[in-house]
Amino acid sequence: MARAALRVRAVEEFIRVAPAIAVGAAANLTVFDPEASWTVEATALASKSRNTPYQGRTVRGRVRHTLLNGRAVVIDGAAQR
């Protein structure tokens, strides 16, 4: 119950401080799938570093798409380099 309350509070805080989605505003958006499971592979991460403590672990939750300043930088979970 306490974890759920913290999650709700975090979302409420994010919504309060997040910039508005509006015509002419920078398009900085992320589509996140909290139910997706995937196995971490360091070589597939967008980071320049290949060092991760999660290598080979199956984790839940994945970024599906990200727009940064209107440009797609993640599509279908893959970083666009």
C-alpha positions, 0 to 999 in steps of 0.5 A: 500500500505504501509503495502505491501511495509513493507512486501516485505521489511521484506521478502527481509531482511529475505532472505538476512540474512537467512542461505543457504539451502544446503547439510550438513547445519542445516535444520532449515525450517518453512512452513507457511500458511498465509491464514489458519484461526484457533482458539487459544487454550492455551492448544494446544500451544507449549509454557510451559505457558498456558497464552495467550491474544489470547485464543478463538480468530480466527486468520489468518496465521499458521505454518504448519511444522517446522524442527529444526536441521533436526528434525520435531518439528511441523507437520501439525500445531501440536507441537511434544513434 
